[in-house]
């Protein structure tokens, strides 16, 4: 998925990136980097949380990034 679609899926699930950041005690920037699929910020913990919130798999959200 592209970052915009991931962001929309997060919103549809009733969350925002800031709430995910607070829950995981990380910066909003860290969450944004993961949403964008930034290869320098491959936090699987953040990605798994986003996947759980949206009800989608890691591969569906970021094809091939979290193998």
C-alpha positions in Angstrom: 0.0 0.0 0.0 1.1 3.5 -0.4 1.6 5.8 2.6 -1.6 7.7 2.0 -3.6 4.5 2.0 -1.9 3.3 5.2 -2.7 6.6 6.9 -6.3 6.3 5.8 -6.5 2.8 7.2 -5.2 4.0 10.5 -7.8 6.8 10.6 -10.6 4.4 9.5 -9.6 2.2 12.5 -10.1 5.3 14.8 -6.5 6.1 15.4 -3.9 8.7 14.5 -0.1 8.3 14.3 0.3 10.3 17.5 -1.8 7.8 19.5 0.3 4.9 18.1 3.5 6.8 19.1 2.2 7.4 22.6 1.1 3.8 23.0 4.6 2.5 21.9 6.5 5.3 23.6 8.2 6.4 20.4 8.3 9.6 18.5 5.6 10.5 16.0 8.5 10.8 13.5 9.4 7.2 14.0 5.8 6.1 13.2 5.7 8.4 10.2 8.9 6.8 8.8 7.4 3.3 9.2 4.2 4.4 7.5 6.2 5.8 4.6 8.1 2.5 4.3 11.4 4.3 4.9 14.1 1.7 4.5 16.2 3.3 7.2 13.5 2.9 9.8 12.2 -0.6 9.7 10.8 -0.9 13.2 8.9 -4.2 13.1 7.3 -3.4 16.5 5.7 -0.2 15.1 4.8 -2.0 11.8 3.2 -4.9 13.7 1.1 -2.4 15.8 -0.1 -0.6 12.7 -1.0 -4.0 11.1 -2.9 -5.0 14.2 -4.8 -1.7 14.3 -5.7 -1.8 10.6 -6.4 -5.5 10.5 -4.0 -5.9 7.6 -0.9 -8.0 7.3 2.7 -6.6 7.2 3.0 -7.8 3.6 -0.3 -6.2 2.6 0.8 -2.9 4.1 4.5 -3.0 3.0 5.0 -5.7 0.4 8.4 -7.3 0.7 9.7 -4.9 3.4 9.2 -7.0 6.5 10.0 -10.6 5.4 
